[in-house]
């Protein structure tokens, strides 16, 4: 994960915060922090978190997002 450089709109997980997915709103490269917003798939409270060290993030690539969508679609039926 050390080589990951976050970009705005990346989908990430925040270590120690369960399976909640976040979108990166802003990147502060000088402090190696990001501002995050929760991603919800339905009605719910949207949370904003500022100045999160990006060392605490796990990047979700498109294949991981696709697997999540399929898993959620099959468990909802």
C-alpha positions in Angstrom: 0.0 0.0 0.0 3.0 2.3 0.4 3.0 3.2 -3.3 -0.6 4.1 -3.5 -1.2 7.8 -4.1 -4.8 8.7 -3.6 -6.8 10.7 -6.1 -10.1 12.5 -5.8 -13.1 10.2 -6.3 -11.2 7.0 -5.5 -13.2 4.5 -3.5 -11.5 3.4 -0.4 -11.9 1.6 2.9 -10.6 3.2 6.1 -8.8 0.7 8.4 -10.6 0.0 11.6 -13.9 1.4 10.3 -15.5 -1.8 9.1 -16.7 -2.3 5.6 -17.9 1.3 5.1 -16.8 2.6 1.8 -15.6 6.2 1.3 -15.0 8.4 -1.6 -12.0 10.8 -1.5 -13.2 14.4 -1.8 -9.8 16.2 -1.4 -6.2 15.2 -1.3 -3.6 17.1 0.7 -0.3 15.7 -0.6 1.9 17.9 1.7 0.4 16.4 4.8 -0.5 13.0 3.2 -4.1 13.3 4.3 -7.5 13.1 2.6 -11.0 14.3 3.2 -13.6 11.5 2.9 -17.3 11.1 2.4 -19.2 7.9 3.0 -20.7 6.1 0.0 -24.2 4.8 0.6 -26.3 2.6 -1.6 -29.6 3.8 -0.2 -31.1 6.3 2.2 -28.8 7.0 5.1 -26.6 9.6 6.8 -23.7 10.8 4.8 -20.6 11.4 6.9 -17.7 13.6 6.2 -14.3 13.0 7.7 -11.4 15.4 7.2 -7.6 15.1 7.5 -7.5 11.3 7.4 -3.9 9.9 6.9 -3.9 8.1 3.7 -1.7 5.4 5.3 -4.9 4.3 6.9 -6.7 3.6 3.6 -7.2 0.6 1.5 -7.8 1.3 -2.2 -10.7 -0.5 -3.9 -10.1 -1.0 -7.5 -12.9 -1.5 -10.1 -12.8 -5.3 -9.9 -13.4 -5.1 -6.1 -16.3 -2.7 -6.7 -17.8 -5.0 -9.4 -17.6 -8.0 -7.0 -19.3 -6.0 -4.3 -22.2 -5.0 -6.6 -22.7 -8.6 -7.7 -22.6 -9.8 -4.1 -25.1 -7.2 -2.9 -27.4 -7.9 -5.8 -27.5 -11.6 -5.2 -28.0 -11.3 -1.5 -30.9 -8.8 -1.8 -33.1 -11.2 -3.8 
